Amino acid sequence: GTMSGPIRPFERSLPMQLMRAREAVMARFRPHLNARNLSDQQWRIIRALSETDALEIVELSGRCCIHPASLSRMLPALEQEGLVKRHNHARDQRRSVMSLTVRGRRLFREMGPESEAIYAALARDIGAARLSQLYAMLDALIATLEQPAIVNRKMRPRKTRVAKVASRARSARSKR
């Protein structure tokens, strides 16, 4: 359909508001991470691995919201620090599985109390009930927008002629 009227103001752009909210929250956590020389992404990797024995790269990527190629570039530094280790998949030797080392688990445990103190301060500043509502609203937003049925066919970008040709070439190559 056609739009009636101008596009919404930049401040009312949902992706921008979510990014600004994320930055405001991360501003509370970054000094804690920086004190351990950890980036936001490195901490997300440690956090995700702390809740499981091991994860395949693709699953770790999804949980951390880090592109697999970027994740593959980050992991060697964490391996060199002795925080994570790479194993071959039990049934498929081509696939890698990542897990925290004893040192990685110790770092996670040591950082836990300070992280929980930051969460407690957030709850005090925002209000525990409002924070709980925020979690519920974000969960609902994610659940709704991740449903494939919600993706309206008309809203998907149409493939250009160049993209169609490239797609056909890829599928032809894969059939060889």
DRENLOPA-810326 format. One line per field, with one value per atom (N, C-alpha, C, CB): residue number from 1; residue in three letters; atom name; x, y, z. Coordinates in steps of 0.1 Angstrom, whole numbers, plus 5000, padded with zeros to 4 digits. Atoms other than C-alpha are relative to their C-alpha. Glycine has a CB too. Example, Ala and Ser with C-alpha at 12.3 -4.5 7.8 and 13.67 -1.06 7.14 Angstrom:
// residues 2
num <- (1,1,1,1,2,2,2,2);
residuo <- (ala,ala,ala,ala,ser,ser,ser,ser);
atomo <- (N,CA,C,CB,N,CA,C,CB);
px <- (5009,5123,5009,4990,4991,5137,4992,5004);
py <- (4988,4955,5012,5000,4989,4989,5011,5005);
pz <- (5000,5078,5000,5012,5000,5071,5008,4986);
***
This chain:
// residues 176
num <- (1,1,1,1,2,2,2,2,3,3,3,3,4,4,4,4,5,5,5,5,6,6,6,6,7,7,7,7,8,8,8,8,9,9,9,9,10,10,10,10,11,11,11,11,12,12,12,12,13,13,13,13,14,14,14,14,15,15,15,15,16,16,16,16,17,17,17,17,18,18,18,18,19,19,19,19,20,20,20,20,21,21,21,21,22,22,22,22,23,23,23,23,24,24,24,24,25,25,25,25,26,26,26,26,27,27,27,27,28,28,28,28,29,29,29,29,30,30,30,30,31,31,31,31,32,32,32,32,33,33,33,33,34,34,34,34,35,35,35,35,36,36,36,36,37,37,37,37,38,38,38,38,39,39,39,39,40,40,40,40,41,41,41,41,42,42,42,42,43,43,43,43,44,44,44,44,45,45,45,45,46,46,46,46,47,47,47,47,48,48,48,48,49,49,49,49,50,50,50,50,51,51,51,51,52,52,52,52,53,53,53,53,54,54,54,54,55,55,55,55,56,56,56,56,57,57,57,57,58,58,58,58,59,59,59,59,60,60,60,60,61,61,61,61,62,62,62,62,63,63,63,63,64,64,64,64,65,65,65,65,66,66,66,66,67,67,67,67,68,68,68,68,69,69,69,69,70,70,70,70,71,71,71,71,72,72,72,72,73,73,73,73,74,74,74,74,75,75,75,75,76,76,76,76,77,77,77,77,78,78,78,78,79,79,79,79,80,80,80,80,81,81,81,81,82,82,82,82,83,83,83,83,84,84,84,84,85,85,85,85,86,86,86,86,87,87,87,87,88,88,88,88,89,89,89,89,90,90,90,90,91,91,91,91,92,92,92,92,93,93,93,93,94,94,94,94,95,95,95,95,96,96,96,96,97,97,97,97,98,98,98,98,99,99,99,99,100,100,100,100,101,101,101,101,102,102,102,102,103,103,103,103,104,104,104,104,105,105,105,105,106,106,106,106,107,107,107,107,108,108,108,108,109,109,109,109,110,110,110,110,111,111,111,111,112,112,112,112,113,113,113,113,114,114,114,114,115,115,115,115,116,116,116,116,117,117,117,117,118,118,118,118,119,119,119,119,120,120,120,120,121,121,121,121,122,122,122,122,123,123,123,123,124,124,124,124,125,125,125,125,126,126,126,126,127,127,127,127,128,128,128,128,129,129,129,129,130,130,130,130,131,131,131,131,132,132,132,132,133,133,133,133,134,134,134,134,135,135,135,135,136,136,136,136,137,137,137,137,138,138,138,138,139,139,139,139,140,140,140,140,141,141,141,141,142,142,142,142,143,143,143,143,144,144,144,144,145,145,145,145,146,146,146,146,147,147,147,147,148,148,148,148,149,149,149,149,150,150,150,150,151,151,151,151,152,152,152,152,153,153,153,153,154,154,154,154,155,155,155,155,156,156,156,156,157,157,157,157,158,158,158,158,159,159,159,159,160,160,160,160,161,161,161,161,162,162,162,162,163,163,163,163,164,164,164,164,165,165,165,165,166,166,166,166,167,167,167,167,168,168,168,168,169,169,169,169,170,170,170,170,171,171,171,171,172,172,172,172,173,173,173,173,174,174,174,174,175,175,175,175,176,176,176,176);
residuo <- (gly,gly,gly,gly,thr,thr,thr,thr,met,met,met,met,ser,ser,ser,ser,gly,gly,gly,gly,pro,pro,pro,pro,ile,ile,ile,ile,arg,arg,arg,arg,pro,pro,pro,pro,phe,phe,phe,phe,glu,glu,glu,glu,arg,arg,arg,arg,ser,ser,ser,ser,leu,leu,leu,leu,pro,pro,pro,pro,met,met,met,met,gln,gln,gln,gln,leu,leu,leu,leu,met,met,met,met,arg,arg,arg,arg,ala,ala,ala,ala,arg,arg,arg,arg,glu,glu,glu,glu,ala,ala,ala,ala,val,val,val,val,met,met,met,met,ala,ala,ala,ala,arg,arg,arg,arg,phe,phe,phe,phe,arg,arg,arg,arg,pro,pro,pro,pro,his,his,his,his,leu,leu,leu,leu,asn,asn,asn,asn,ala,ala,ala,ala,arg,arg,arg,arg,asn,asn,asn,asn,leu,leu,leu,leu,ser,ser,ser,ser,asp,asp,asp,asp,gln,gln,gln,gln,gln,gln,gln,gln,trp,trp,trp,trp,arg,arg,arg,arg,ile,ile,ile,ile,ile,ile,ile,ile,arg,arg,arg,arg,ala,ala,ala,ala,leu,leu,leu,leu,ser,ser,ser,ser,glu,glu,glu,glu,thr,thr,thr,thr,asp,asp,asp,asp,ala,ala,ala,ala,leu,leu,leu,leu,glu,glu,glu,glu,ile,ile,ile,ile,val,val,val,val,glu,glu,glu,glu,leu,leu,leu,leu,ser,ser,ser,ser,gly,gly,gly,gly,arg,arg,arg,arg,cys,cys,cys,cys,cys,cys,cys,cys,ile,ile,ile,ile,his,his,his,his,pro,pro,pro,pro,ala,ala,ala,ala,ser,ser,ser,ser,leu,leu,leu,leu,ser,ser,ser,ser,arg,arg,arg,arg,met,met,met,met,leu,leu,leu,leu,pro,pro,pro,pro,ala,ala,ala,ala,leu,leu,leu,leu,glu,glu,glu,glu,gln,gln,gln,gln,glu,glu,glu,glu,gly,gly,gly,gly,leu,leu,leu,leu,val,val,val,val,lys,lys,lys,lys,arg,arg,arg,arg,his,his,his,his,asn,asn,asn,asn,his,his,his,his,ala,ala,ala,ala,arg,arg,arg,arg,asp,asp,asp,asp,gln,gln,gln,gln,arg,arg,arg,arg,arg,arg,arg,arg,ser,ser,ser,ser,val,val,val,val,met,met,met,met,ser,ser,ser,ser,leu,leu,leu,leu,thr,thr,thr,thr,val,val,val,val,arg,arg,arg,arg,gly,gly,gly,gly,arg,arg,arg,arg,arg,arg,arg,arg,leu,leu,leu,leu,phe,phe,phe,phe,arg,arg,arg,arg,glu,glu,glu,glu,met,met,met,met,gly,gly,gly,gly,pro,pro,pro,pro,glu,glu,glu,glu,ser,ser,ser,ser,glu,glu,glu,glu,ala,ala,ala,ala,ile,ile,ile,ile,tyr,tyr,tyr,tyr,ala,ala,ala,ala,ala,ala,ala,ala,leu,leu,leu,leu,ala,ala,ala,ala,arg,arg,arg,arg,asp,asp,asp,asp,ile,ile,ile,ile,gly,gly,gly,gly,ala,ala,ala,ala,ala,ala,ala,ala,arg,arg,arg,arg,leu,leu,leu,leu,ser,ser,ser,ser,gln,gln,gln,gln,leu,leu,leu,leu,tyr,tyr,tyr,tyr,ala,ala,ala,ala,met,met,met,met,leu,leu,leu,leu,asp,asp,asp,asp,ala,ala,ala,ala,leu,leu,leu,leu,ile,ile,ile,ile,ala,ala,ala,ala,thr,thr,thr,thr,leu,leu,leu,leu,glu,glu,glu,glu,gln,gln,gln,gln,pro,pro,pro,pro,ala,ala,ala,ala,ile,ile,ile,ile,val,val,val,val,asn,asn,asn,asn,arg,arg,arg,arg,lys,lys,lys,lys,met,met,met,met,arg,arg,arg,arg,pro,pro,pro,pro,arg,arg,arg,arg,lys,lys,lys,lys,thr,thr,thr,thr,arg,arg,arg,arg,val,val,val,val,ala,ala,ala,ala,lys,lys,lys,lys,val,val,val,val,ala,ala,ala,ala,ser,ser,ser,ser,arg,arg,arg,arg,ala,ala,ala,ala,arg,arg,arg,arg,ser,ser,ser,ser,ala,ala,ala,ala,arg,arg,arg,arg,ser,ser,ser,ser,lys,lys,lys,lys,arg,arg,arg,arg);
atomo <- (N,CA,C,CB,N,CA,C,CB,N,CA,C,CB,N,CA,C,CB,N,CA,C,CB,N,CA,C,CB,N,CA,C,CB,N,CA,C,CB,N,CA,C,CB,N,CA,C,CB,N,CA,C,CB,N,CA,C,CB,N,CA,C,CB,N,CA,C,CB,N,CA,C,CB,N,CA,C,CB,N,CA,C,CB,N,CA,C,CB,N,CA,C,CB,N,CA,C,CB,N,CA,C,CB,N,CA,C,CB,N,CA,C,CB,N,CA,C,CB,N,CA,C,CB,N,CA,C,CB,N,CA,C,CB,N,CA,C,CB,N,CA,C,CB,N,CA,C,CB,N,CA,C,CB,N,CA,C,CB,N,CA,C,CB,N,CA,C,CB,N,CA,C,CB,N,CA,C,CB,N,CA,C,CB,N,CA,C,CB,N,CA,C,CB,N,CA,C,CB,N,CA,C,CB,N,CA,C,CB,N,CA,C,CB,N,CA,C,CB,N,CA,C,CB,N,CA,C,CB,N,CA,C,CB,N,CA,C,CB,N,CA,C,CB,N,CA,C,CB,N,CA,C,CB,N,CA,C,CB,N,CA,C,CB,N,CA,C,CB,N,CA,C,CB,N,CA,C,CB,N,CA,C,CB,N,CA,C,CB,N,CA,C,CB,N,CA,C,CB,N,CA,C,CB,N,CA,C,CB,N,CA,C,CB,N,CA,C,CB,N,CA,C,CB,N,CA,C,CB,N,CA,C,CB,N,CA,C,CB,N,CA,C,CB,N,CA,C,CB,N,CA,C,CB,N,CA,C,CB,N,CA,C,CB,N,CA,C,CB,N,CA,C,CB,N,CA,C,CB,N,CA,C,CB,N,CA,C,CB,N,CA,C,CB,N,CA,C,CB,N,CA,C,CB,N,CA,C,CB,N,CA,C,CB,N,CA,C,CB,N,CA,C,CB,N,CA,C,CB,N,CA,C,CB,N,CA,C,CB,N,CA,C,CB,N,CA,C,CB,N,CA,C,CB,N,CA,C,CB,N,CA,C,CB,N,CA,C,CB,N,CA,C,CB,N,CA,C,CB,N,CA,C,CB,N,CA,C,CB,N,CA,C,CB,N,CA,C,CB,N,CA,C,CB,N,CA,C,CB,N,CA,C,CB,N,CA,C,CB,N,CA,C,CB,N,CA,C,CB,N,CA,C,CB,N,CA,C,CB,N,CA,C,CB,N,CA,C,CB,N,CA,C,CB,N,CA,C,CB,N,CA,C,CB,N,CA,C,CB,N,CA,C,CB,N,CA,C,CB,N,CA,C,CB,N,CA,C,CB,N,CA,C,CB,N,CA,C,CB,N,CA,C,CB,N,CA,C,CB,N,CA,C,CB,N,CA,C,CB,N,CA,C,CB,N,CA,C,CB,N,CA,C,CB,N,CA,C,CB,N,CA,C,CB,N,CA,C,CB,N,CA,C,CB,N,CA,C,CB,N,CA,C,CB,N,CA,C,CB,N,CA,C,CB,N,CA,C,CB,N,CA,C,CB,N,CA,C,CB,N,CA,C,CB,N,CA,C,CB,N,CA,C,CB,N,CA,C,CB,N,CA,C,CB,N,CA,C,CB,N,CA,C,CB,N,CA,C,CB,N,CA,C,CB,N,CA,C,CB,N,CA,C,CB,N,CA,C,CB,N,CA,C,CB,N,CA,C,CB,N,CA,C,CB,N,CA,C,CB,N,CA,C,CB,N,CA,C,CB,N,CA,C,CB,N,CA,C,CB,N,CA,C,CB,N,CA,C,CB,N,CA,C,CB,N,CA,C,CB,N,CA,C,CB,N,CA,C,CB,N,CA,C,CB,N,CA,C,CB,N,CA,C,CB,N,CA,C,CB,N,CA,C,CB,N,CA,C,CB,N,CA,C,CB,N,CA,C,CB,N,CA,C,CB,N,CA,C,CB,N,CA,C,CB,N,CA,C,CB);
px <- (5008,5000,5009,4991,4993,5009,4999,4995,5000,5018,4992,5014,5008,4994,5007,4985,4992,5016,5014,4993,4985,5052,5004,5006,4995,5073,5001,5014,4999,5074,5013,4998,4987,5100,5010,4998,4989,5134,4999,5013,5001,5129,4989,4997,5011,5098,5003,4987,4997,5116,5003,5013,4998,5113,5014,4990,4986,5147,5009,5005,4991,5164,4997,4998,5003,5145,5005,4984,4994,5155,5015,4996,4986,5191,5004,5006,4997,5191,4997,4991,5003,5175,5012,4987,4989,5202,5012,5003,4988,5229,5000,5003,5002,5215,5002,4986,4998,5214,5015,4991,4986,5249,5009,5004,4991,5263,5001,4994,4999,5255,5010,4986,4992,5273,5014,4993,4987,5303,5012,5000,4989,5325,5004,4997,4998,5321,5007,4986,4994,5330,5014,4992,4987,5359,5010,4998,4991,5374,5006,4992,4995,5379,5005,4989,4996,5389,4991,5014,5010,5357,4992,4992,5009,5337,4986,5003,5014,5299,4998,4990,5001,5301,5007,5005,4993,5327,4992,5014,5008,5305,4988,4996,5011,5275,5003,4994,4995,5295,5001,5013,4997,5306,4986,5009,5013,5270,4992,4992,5007,5255,5006,5000,4994,5280,4999,5015,5000,5277,4987,4999,5013,5241,4999,4989,5001,5251,5014,4995,4987,5279,5007,4998,4993,5286,4989,5008,5009,5270,5008,4995,4995,5276,5001,4992,4998,5288,4987,5011,5013,5255,4990,4994,5009,5235,5005,4998,4994,5259,4998,5015,5002,5257,4985,5002,5014,5219,4996,4991,5002,5218,5006,5005,4993,5243,4996,5015,5003,5229,5013,4991,4988,5263,5001,5013,4999,5268,5010,5003,4991,5285,5014,4996,4987,5314,5007,4999,4995,5319,5004,4991,4997,5317,5013,4988,4988,5343,5013,4999,4988,5367,5002,4998,4999,5360,5005,4987,4997,5365,5015,4994,4985,5403,5005,5008,4995,5409,4996,4995,5005,5387,5007,4985,4993,5405,5014,5001,4987,5439,5000,5006,5001,5427,4997,4989,5003,5419,4986,5010,5013,5382,4990,4995,5009,5366,5009,4991,4993,5376,4992,5006,5007,5367,5002,5006,4999,5359,4994,4992,5007,5349,4987,5008,5013,5312,5001,4990,4998,5308,4996,4991,5004,5289,5004,4985,4996,5301,5013,4989,4986,5339,5002,5011,4998,5334,4995,4993,5007,5313,5008,4986,4994,5328,4990,5010,5008,5314,5008,4995,4992,5324,4995,4998,5004,5324,5009,5000,4992,5336,5011,4992,4990,5369,4997,5014,5001,5372,5003,5011,4997,5388,4989,5013,5011,5359,4988,4995,5011,5334,5003,4997,4996,5354,4997,5015,5002,5353,4986,5006,5014,5316,4995,4992,5004,5311,5005,5005,4995,5333,4993,5015,5007,5314,4986,5002,5014,5280,4995,4997,5005,5276,4999,5008,5000,5285,4989,5014,5011,5262,4986,5000,5013,5233,4998,5000,5001,5241,4996,5014,5004,5238,4985,5009,5015,5204,4992,4998,5007,5193,4999,5007,5001,5202,4990,5014,5010,5183,4986,5002,5013,5153,4995,4999,5003,5155,4997,5012,5001,5159,4987,5012,5011,5132,4987,5003,5011,5110,4998,4986,5001,5107,4988,5000,5012,5072,5001,4987,4998,5080,5010,5004,4990,5111,4994,5012,5006,5090,4990,4992,5009,5064,5009,4992,4991,5093,5004,5012,4997,5105,4989,5005,5012,5070,4996,4987,5002,5065,5010,4999,4990,5098,4998,5014,5002,5091,4988,4997,5011,5057,5003,4988,4996,5072,5008,5008,4991,5099,4992,5011,5008,5074,4991,4992,5009,5050,5007,4992,4993,5075,5009,5009,4993,5094,4991,5008,5009,5063,5000,4985,5000,5067,4987,5004,5013,5030,4997,4988,5002,5032,5006,5005,4993,5056,4990,5013,5010,5032,5008,4993,4994,5041,5002,4992,4999,5035,5011,4987,4990,5060,5014,4997,4986,5089,5005,5000,4994,5113,4999,5014,5000,5108,5014,4991,4987,5138,5001,5003,4997,5154,5003,5011,4996,5162,5014,5000,4986,5199,5000,5009,5001,5190,4994,4992,5006,5168,5010,4988,4990,5196,5011,5007,4990,5221,4995,5005,5006,5197,4999,4986,5001,5191,5014,4994,4986,5229,5005,5010,4997,5234,4994,4997,5007,5208,5005,4985,4994,5222,5013,5001,4987,5257,4998,5008,5001,5244,4995,4990,5006,5227,5011,4989,4989,5260,5007,5011);
py <- (4988,5000,5012,5000,4987,5037,5006,5009,4994,5057,5013,5003,4987,5086,5008,4998,4991,5113,4997,5000,5001,5117,4988,5012,5011,5089,5005,4995,4997,5088,5007,4988,4993,5110,4989,5010,5009,5093,4995,5007,5004,5093,4990,5013,5009,5072,4987,5006,5012,5046,4989,5002,5011,5013,4994,4989,5005,4999,5010,4997,4990,5032,5000,5014,5000,5032,4988,5001,5012,4996,5001,4988,4998,5005,5009,5004,4990,5035,4994,5013,5006,5015,4990,4992,5009,4988,5007,4992,4992,5014,5005,5011,4995,5029,4989,5006,5011,4995,4996,4988,5005,4985,5010,4998,4990,5018,4996,5014,5004,5003,4988,4996,5012,4970,5002,4989,4999,4982,5002,5011,4998,4994,4986,5010,5013,4959,4991,4994,5009,4942,5006,5001,4994,4967,4997,5015,5003,4960,4986,5000,5013,4924,4999,4989,4999,4935,4991,4995,5008,4919,5010,4991,4992,4933,4995,4999,5004,4931,4986,5010,5012,4903,4988,5001,5011,4883,4996,5005,5003,4885,4992,5013,5007,4874,4985,5006,5014,4843,4992,5000,5006,4835,4997,5009,5002,4840,4989,5013,5010,4818,4986,5002,5013,4790,4996,5001,5003,4793,4991,5013,5007,4778,4986,5008,5013,4747,4993,5002,5007,4721,5004,4985,4997,4729,5004,4989,4996,4746,5000,5014,4998,4744,5014,4992,4986,4776,5007,5001,4994,4782,5003,4991,4998,4777,5012,4987,4990,4799,5014,4998,4987,4826,5005,4997,4996,4826,5005,4988,4996,4828,5013,4989,4988,4856,5012,4998,4990,4875,5006,5012,4997,4875,4992,4998,5007,4866,4989,5010,5011,4832,5004,4989,4996,4848,5009,5007,4991,4875,4991,5011,5009,4848,4992,4991,5008,4827,5008,4994,4991,4857,5004,5013,4996,4864,4988,5005,5012,4828,4998,4988,5003,4825,5008,5003,4992,4854,4994,5014,5006,4837,4987,4999,5013,4804,5003,4993,4996,4821,5004,5011,4996,4836,4988,5010,5012,4800,5000,4999,4999,4809,4990,5014,5009,4787,4990,5007,5010,4755,4995,4989,5005,4741,4985,5007,5014,4704,4997,4992,5005,4684,4994,4990,5006,4674,4985,5004,5015,4638,4992,4996,5008,4626,5006,4999,4994,4651,5008,5009,4994,4659,5013,4990,4987,4688,5012,5000,4990,4707,5002,4996,4997,4725,5003,5013,4998,4727,5008,4986,4991,4754,4997,5015,5001,4751,5009,4986,4993,4771,4991,5007,5007,4760,5002,5005,4998,4757,5015,4991,4986,4792,5009,5004,4993,4805,5000,4995,5002,4791,5008,4985,4992,4807,5015,4997,4986,4841,5003,5003,4998,4838,5001,4989,5000,4829,5013,4988,4988,4858,5013,5002,4988,4883,5001,5001,5001,4871,5010,4987,4991,4891,5014,4999,4986,4924,5002,5004,4999,4917,5001,4987,5000,4909,5014,4989,4987,4942,5011,5004,4990,4961,4998,4998,5002,4944,5005,4984,4995,4953,5015,4996,4986,4989,5004,5006,4998,4988,4999,4991,5003,4974,5012,4987,4989,5002,5013,5003,4988,5029,5000,5002,5002,5016,4997,4990,5006,5000,4986,5008,5015,4962,4997,4993,5004,4961,5005,5007,4995,4983,4991,5014,5009,4961,4987,4998,5013,4930,5002,4996,4997,4946,5001,5013,4999,4955,4987,5009,5014,4919,4994,4992,5007,4907,5006,5002,4993,4933,4996,5015,5004,4924,4986,5003,5014,4887,4999,4992,5000,4893,5005,5008,4994,4915,4990,5013,5010,4889,4988,4995,5012,4860,5003,4995,4996,4879,5001,5012,4997,4891,4988,5012,5011,4858,4989,4994,5010,4839,5002,5002,4999,4831,5005,4987,4997,4835,5015,4993,4985,4872,5007,5005,4993,4880,5001,4992,4997,4895,4999,5014,5002,4884,5013,4990,4987,4919,5008,5007,4991,4934,4995,5000,5005,4912,5008,4985,4993,4931,4991,5004,5007,4920,4998,5006,5002,4904,5008,4985,4993,4926,4989,5010,5009,4910,4995,5008,5004,4909,4989,5012,5009,4891,4987,5006,5012,4866,4992,5003,5007,4858,4994,5010,5005,4854,4988,5011,5011,4831,4988,5004,5012,4809,4994,5005,5005,4807,4992,5012,5008,4796,4987,5009,5012,4770,4990,5002,5008,4757,4994,5008,5004,4755,4989,5012,5010,4736,4986,5005,5012,4710,4992,5002,5007,4701,4990,5010);
pz <- (5000,5000,5000,5012,5000,4997,5014,4989,4987,5028,4999,5005,5000,5037,5010,5004,4991,5051,5002,5014,4999,5061,5009,5006,4992,5077,5014,4995,4986,5115,5003,5009,4996,5133,5004,5012,4997,5138,5014,4997,4986,5176,5003,5009,4999,5171,4992,4996,5007,5150,5010,4991,4991,5169,5001,4997,4999,5159,5007,4986,4994,5170,5015,4994,4986,5203,5007,5002,4994,5210,5001,4992,4999,5202,5011,4986,4989,5225,5013,4998,4987,5253,5003,4999,4998,5248,5004,4987,4996,5249,5014,4990,4986,5281,5010,5001,4991,5297,5001,4996,5001,5285,5007,4986,4993,5299,5015,4998,4986,5333,5002,5005,4999,5325,4995,4992,5007,5304,5010,4991,4991,5333,5007,5012,4994,5349,4990,5004,5010,5316,4997,4987,5003,5309,5010,4998,4989,5343,4998,5014,5003,5330,4986,5003,5014,5295,4991,4999,5008,5280,4992,5009,5009,5251,5003,4985,4998,5252,4993,4993,5007,5226,5007,4986,4993,5245,5013,5005,4988,5277,4996,5007,5005,5257,4997,4987,5003,5245,5014,4992,4987,5281,5007,5009,4994,5294,4994,4999,5007,5268,5003,4985,4998,5273,5015,4996,4986,5311,5004,5009,4997,5309,4994,4995,5007,5290,5000,4985,5001,5286,4987,5000,5013,5249,4990,4995,5011,5219,4987,5003,5013,5182,4996,4989,5003,5166,4995,4989,5006,5147,5012,4990,4989,5179,5009,5008,4992,5199,4994,5002,5008,5172,5002,4985,4999,5174,5014,4997,4986,5212,5003,5010,4997,5213,4990,4999,5010,5183,4994,5006,5006,5167,4987,5010,5013,5130,5001,4989,4998,5127,4995,4991,5004,5107,5010,4986,4990,5133,5013,5004,4988,5161,4998,5002,5004,5143,5002,4986,4998,5144,5014,4992,4986,5181,5009,5006,4992,5194,5003,4994,4998,5189,5012,4988,4989,5214,5013,4998,4988,5240,5003,4999,4999,5233,5006,4987,4995,5238,5014,4991,4986,5271,5009,5001,4993,5281,5006,5011,4995,5286,4994,4999,5007,5260,4993,4989,5007,5242,4989,5009,5012,5208,4999,4987,5001,5203,4986,5011,5012,5172,5005,4992,4997,5172,5001,4989,4998,5184,4988,5012,5012,5153,4987,5000,5012,5127,5002,4994,4998,5127,4994,4996,5007,5104,5008,4986,4992,5130,5013,5003,4988,5159,5011,4999,4988,5194,5010,5007,4990,5220,5014,4996,4986,5257,5009,5006,4991,5287,5006,5011,4993,5303,5015,4996,4985,5341,5003,5008,4997,5340,4995,4992,5005,5319,5010,4987,4990,5344,5013,5004,4988,5373,4998,5004,5003,5356,5000,4986,5000,5351,5014,4992,4986,5388,5007,5007,4993,5399,4996,4997,5005,5377,5004,4985,4996,5389,5010,5004,4990,5421,4995,5012,5005,5404,4990,4994,5010,5375,5007,4990,4993,5399,5008,5010,4993,5418,4990,5006,5010,5385,4996,4987,5003,5378,5012,4999,4989,5413,4999,5014,5001,5407,4989,4997,5011,5374,5005,4988,4995,5392,5009,5007,4991,5418,4992,5009,5008,5391,4992,4992,5009,5368,5007,4989,4992,5394,4996,4997,5002,5398,4991,5013,5008,5384,4986,5007,5013,5354,4992,5000,5006,5347,4996,5010,5003,5349,4988,5012,5011,5325,4987,5002,5012,5301,4995,5004,5004,5301,4992,5012,5005,5294,4986,5009,5013,5266,4989,5001,5009,5250,4995,5006,5003,5252,4990,5013,5009,5235,4986,5006,5013,5208,4992,5003,5007,5200,4995,5010,5004,5200,4989,5012,5011,5178,4987,5003,5013,5152,4995,5003,5005,5151,4994,5011,5007,5139,4985,5006,5015,5102,4994,4994,5006,5096,5000,5008,4998,5107,4988,5013,5011,5078,4988,4997,5011,5053,4986,5001,5013,5017,4993,4992,5007,5004,5005,5000,4994,5028,4997,5015,5003,5017,4988,4997,5012,4994,4988,5003,5013,4958,4995,4990,5006,4942,4987,4998,5013,4915,4990,5002,5011,4882,5003,4986,4997,4892,5011,5004,4989,4925,4995,5011,5005,4906,4992,4991,5009,4881,5009,4990,4991,4910,5007,5010,4993,4929,4991,5005,5010,4898,4998,4987,5002,4893,5012,4997,4988,4929,5000,5013,5000,4927,4989,4999,5011,4894,5004,4987,4996,4909,5011,5006,4989,4940,4995,5010,5006,4917,4993,4991,5007,4900,5008,4995);
***
